[in-house]
Amino acid sequence: MIQPQNILIRLPNWLGDMVMSTAFVKAVQQQYPDAAIDVIAKKDISFLLDYLPAHHLSFIFDKAAYKGLIGAYRFGKQLGRKKEYDIFFCLPNSFSSAIMAFASGAKKRAGYKKELRSLFLTHAFNKKNSLHRVDEYIDLLQQFAGIQAAAPLVALKNSITEKSQAIVVNINSEASSRRLPIEKATTIINALRKSFDGQIILIGSPKEAAFVQQVYQSLSHTRNIENKAGTTSLSQLLALLAGSSVMLTTDSGPAHVANALGIHTVVLFGAGNEHNTAPYNADKRTVIRLGKLACEPCVNNTCKVYGTPKCLVALDENIIVQAVLAALKSSEQ
C-alpha cells in the first residue's frame, strides 16, 4: 500500500471540540508517521495552534474574508495550489467544510455523512451513536484506514511547571442552559470561600464580563477573589489555567482547555451529555450532575421546561465544594 505523503486536517470550529481533536491529530501521526500533516483552524480559535501536537503547516480560515460556500470553495482552491494532498480529513460536520475539502483537490476526502456532504467526500461514513466526541473523531480514522486504534490522551502543550494554589472558576457558557444563574453562582462561590482561604479567580470572555461582574458584586465578600473576566487574551487564559491547581467550571470550552493542560477540572453539567462532551481525561476530571429530573440530560441551548435550568439550580453547593477541595488535595500530592 502506498503511504500518503501529505495529509490535511480541517479542525473543528469550537474551542472545546478543537481541544478534543488533539487526540485525532496524534492518532493520524501514529498511523502515518512519515506523512507531512497540515491543519486548518478557524481564525477565532487559531491561537490554539501553538499548543497542538507537532504538525507541519497551519492554515487559518477567516470566515469573514471567505464568506459562505463560495468563500469555503475559494479557500480550498488556494490550499490545493500550495500542495497536492493525498488525504483531507474533515472533522466539522458542516456542508461548507466538505466543499472546502472538494476544492482542495485532495485525492481522498474523509468525513461523516450529513445532508449532501457525501457528494464532495470520497469516503463518507456513518457516525456511531453514544460515542464521546474524541472517540467520534478516532472512529473516523478507524473507518477510513480499516484499523483499530485507541484514543491518545487529549493534551495541549504546557511549559508551565510551577503551579499556584489558585482555583479558577468559570460560571459561563455560550448556552443559557449550561450557564450558572447569578444567584446559584453567587451561592457556590460564597460556599467555596468559606472552605478555602486561597486565591479564587473568576474568568470569562469580554462579552461575559458584565455577567461575571454581577456575580462578583453579589458575593458576601471578595477577599482574595479576583475577577479577570474580559481582561485576559485567550493565550493569557491558557497560561492562567496552566498555572492553577483546580478549575471549577460549567460545560464549556475552558473546561476542555484546563483538562488538556493537566489541571483537575470539576465540571457542573446542566444541558449537554457528559458521555459525549465531558473533558476526556478521566483522571483529571470530576463530573457533577443532579440526575433527578426526567428531562436530564437534554441538549437544548435554553431550558424548555423550567426557563431557568433547574438541573444547575438544584445542585448541592456542599457537594461541589467538597469535590473542589478533594481535587485540590490530589493536586498537592
Secondary structure, 3 states (H helix, E strand, C coil): CCCCCEEEEECCCCHHHHHHCHHHHHHHHHHCCCCEEEEEEEHHHHHHHHHCCCCCCEEEECCCCCCHHHHHHHHHHHHHHHCCCCEEEECCCCHHHHHHHHHHCCCEEEEECCCCHHHCCCEEECCCCCCCHHHHHHHHHHHHHCCCCCCCCCCCCCCCCCCCCCEEEECCCCCHHHCCCHHHHHHHHHHHHHHCCCCEEECCCHHHHHHHHHHHHHCCCCCCEEECCCCCCHHHHHHHHHCCCEEEEECCHHHHHHHHCCCEEEEEECCCCHHHHCCCCHHHEEEEECCCCCCCCCCCCCECCCECCHHHHCCCHHHHHHHHHHHHHHHHC
